[in-house]
Amino acid sequence: MTRAGDAVRAGDVPEWHADPVSTRRLVLLRHAKAEHPDGIPDHERPLALAGRRQCPLVGAAMAEAGVAPDLVWCSSAVRTRQTWELVRGALGLEPPVEYRGEVYDAGVRSLLSLVASAPAAVRTLVVVGHEPTMSHAAATLAGPGSDEAAVARVQVGVPTASWSWLEFDGAWADLQPRAARLLRLVTAS
């Protein structure tokens, strides 16, 4: 039995879980560890070897948790593109992916506006982006029924290759601060 605020493990279905037809899932994935080479613009930074090692762990954890994206919005930066391609390979799914410059530039407010524009048919949306936006967005959306430890962690930032799983009931356009349940934060370490 899972109560509001309890940690939710892969495979658990909370008692309060709403009708799956109206439940939306938002997964916010921070890119894996990237290089910091001299003379390379931030947008063009590639993954480090450590980041390439993190990605299969992320994909396997998502698969184990049952993450099945209907759509992926990925920052246009090289490191996020590489992250998603390696995660996708380990996840074993080929959902539609859009590489979007507005995810690269997004602050929390603009990211939430973007998420609110997701197509109605999308039930699970994965956004691959950057810090501090990924953690701050999760913290902003986390409301009643969220895992307290996950909320505390996203409030101070998250490590590379970590992802937050949020759920809420209703349409994407209705998503507001504190309206989602932050069910878990998963790190690649």
C-alpha positions as CSV (number, residue, x, y, z in Angstrom):
1,M,0.0,0.0,0.0
2,T,1.4,3.4,-1.0
3,R,0.4,6.5,0.8
4,A,0.9,10.1,-0.4
5,G,4.5,11.0,0.3
6,D,5.8,7.4,0.2
7,A,8.6,6.6,-2.2
8,V,7.3,4.8,-5.2
9,R,9.4,2.0,-6.7
10,A,9.4,0.7,-10.2
11,G,6.4,-1.4,-10.8
12,D,4.4,0.1,-7.9
13,V,1.0,1.6,-8.8
14,P,-0.1,4.1,-6.1
15,E,-3.7,3.6,-4.8
16,W,-4.5,7.2,-5.7
17,H,-3.5,6.6,-9.3
18,A,-6.1,8.1,-11.5
19,D,-7.8,6.7,-14.6
20,P,-4.9,6.2,-17.0
21,V,-6.8,7.9,-19.8
22,S,-6.6,11.3,-18.0
23,T,-3.2,10.8,-16.3
24,R,-0.2,12.5,-18.0
25,R,3.4,11.6,-17.2
26,L,6.2,14.1,-17.6
27,V,9.8,12.8,-17.4
28,L,12.5,15.5,-17.0
29,L,15.9,14.1,-17.9
30,R,19.1,16.1,-17.3
31,H,21.7,15.3,-20.0
32,A,24.6,13.0,-19.1
33,K,28.1,14.2,-18.1
34,A,29.6,16.4,-20.8
35,E,33.1,17.5,-21.8
36,H,34.3,21.1,-21.2
37,P,36.8,21.5,-24.1
38,D,38.5,24.9,-24.6
39,G,37.2,26.8,-27.6
40,I,34.0,24.8,-28.1
41,P,30.7,26.8,-27.7
42,D,28.4,25.5,-24.9
43,H,25.8,24.3,-27.5
44,E,28.4,22.1,-29.2
45,R,29.9,20.4,-26.1
46,P,29.8,16.6,-26.5
47,L,29.3,13.9,-23.9
48,A,32.3,12.8,-21.8
49,L,33.2,9.1,-21.6
50,A,31.6,9.0,-18.1
51,G,28.4,10.4,-19.7
52,R,28.4,7.8,-22.4
53,R,28.6,5.2,-19.6
54,Q,25.7,6.8,-17.7
55,C,23.2,6.7,-20.6
56,P,22.6,2.9,-20.8
57,L,21.9,2.9,-17.0
58,V,19.3,5.7,-17.6
59,G,17.7,3.8,-20.4
60,A,17.6,0.5,-18.4
61,A,16.1,2.3,-15.4
62,M,13.5,3.9,-17.5
63,A,12.6,0.6,-19.1
64,E,12.3,-1.1,-15.7
65,A,10.1,1.7,-14.4
66,G,7.8,1.4,-17.4
67,V,8.6,4.8,-19.0
68,A,7.2,4.6,-22.6
69,P,7.3,8.0,-24.1
70,D,4.8,9.1,-26.7
71,L,6.9,12.0,-27.6
72,V,10.4,13.3,-26.7
73,W,11.4,16.9,-26.7
74,C,15.2,17.2,-26.6
75,S,17.3,20.3,-26.4
76,S,19.2,21.0,-29.6
77,A,22.6,20.9,-27.8
78,V,25.0,18.2,-28.9
79,R,25.2,16.7,-25.4
80,T,21.5,16.3,-25.0
81,R,21.1,14.8,-28.5
82,Q,23.8,12.3,-27.7
83,T,22.2,11.6,-24.3
84,W,18.8,10.8,-25.8
85,E,20.2,8.6,-28.6
86,L,22.2,6.5,-26.1
87,V,19.3,6.4,-23.6
88,R,16.8,5.4,-26.4
89,G,19.0,2.5,-27.4
90,A,19.0,1.1,-23.9
91,L,15.3,1.9,-23.4
92,G,14.5,-0.2,-26.5
93,L,11.8,2.2,-27.9
94,E,11.7,4.6,-30.8
95,P,9.3,7.3,-29.9
96,P,9.1,10.4,-32.0
97,V,11.7,12.9,-31.0
98,E,11.9,16.7,-31.7
99,Y,15.2,18.5,-31.2
100,R,14.1,22.0,-30.0
101,G,16.2,25.1,-29.4
102,E,13.6,26.4,-27.0
103,V,14.5,23.5,-24.6
104,Y,18.1,24.5,-24.7
105,D,17.3,28.1,-23.8
106,A,14.4,27.4,-21.4
107,G,14.0,28.7,-17.9
108,V,11.3,27.2,-15.7
109,R,8.5,29.5,-16.9
110,S,9.2,29.0,-20.6
111,L,9.6,25.2,-20.1
112,L,6.3,24.9,-18.4
113,S,4.7,27.0,-21.2
114,L,6.2,24.7,-23.7
115,V,5.0,21.5,-21.9
116,A,1.5,23.1,-21.7
117,S,1.5,23.1,-25.5
118,A,2.1,19.3,-25.8
119,P,-0.4,17.5,-28.1
120,A,-3.5,16.2,-26.4
121,A,-2.8,12.6,-27.6
122,V,0.6,12.5,-25.8
123,R,0.2,10.7,-22.4
124,T,4.0,10.5,-21.6
125,L,6.3,13.3,-22.5
126,V,10.1,13.1,-22.0
127,V,12.0,16.4,-22.0
128,V,15.8,16.1,-22.2
129,G,17.4,19.3,-21.0
130,H,19.8,21.2,-18.7
131,E,20.3,22.3,-15.2
132,P,19.1,24.2,-13.3
133,T,15.9,24.1,-15.4
134,M,15.2,20.4,-15.1
135,S,15.4,20.3,-11.3
136,H,13.7,23.7,-10.8
137,A,10.8,22.6,-13.1
138,A,10.3,19.4,-11.1
139,A,10.4,21.3,-7.8
140,T,7.9,23.9,-9.2
141,L,5.5,21.2,-10.4
142,A,5.7,19.0,-7.3
143,G,2.5,19.2,-5.2
144,P,0.5,17.1,-2.8
145,G,1.2,13.4,-3.1
146,S,4.9,13.9,-4.1
147,D,7.7,11.9,-2.7
148,E,9.3,14.1,0.0
149,A,12.8,12.9,-0.5
150,A,12.6,13.5,-4.3
151,V,11.2,17.0,-3.7
152,A,14.0,17.9,-1.3
153,R,16.6,16.7,-3.8
154,V,15.2,18.6,-6.8
155,Q,15.0,21.7,-4.7
156,V,18.9,21.8,-4.6
157,G,19.6,20.5,-8.1
158,V,20.2,17.1,-9.6
159,P,23.3,15.4,-11.0
160,T,23.9,14.6,-14.6
161,A,21.9,11.8,-16.1
162,S,19.2,12.0,-13.5
163,W,15.5,12.0,-14.2
164,S,12.3,13.1,-12.5
165,W,9.0,11.3,-13.0
166,L,5.9,13.5,-12.5
167,E,2.3,12.6,-13.0
168,F,-0.8,14.8,-13.0
169,D,-4.5,14.4,-14.0
170,G,-5.9,16.5,-16.8
171,A,-4.8,18.2,-20.0
172,W,-1.2,19.5,-20.6
173,A,-2.6,23.0,-21.0
174,D,-3.9,22.8,-17.4
175,L,-0.6,21.9,-15.8
176,Q,0.2,24.5,-13.1
177,P,2.8,24.8,-10.3
178,R,2.3,22.3,-7.5
179,A,-0.3,20.4,-9.6
180,A,1.8,17.3,-10.2
181,R,3.0,14.4,-8.1
182,L,6.8,14.0,-8.2
183,L,6.9,10.2,-7.8
184,R,10.6,9.7,-8.1
185,L,14.0,11.0,-8.9
186,V,16.4,8.5,-10.4
187,T,20.1,9.0,-10.7
188,A,22.6,7.1,-12.8
189,S,25.0,6.5,-10.0
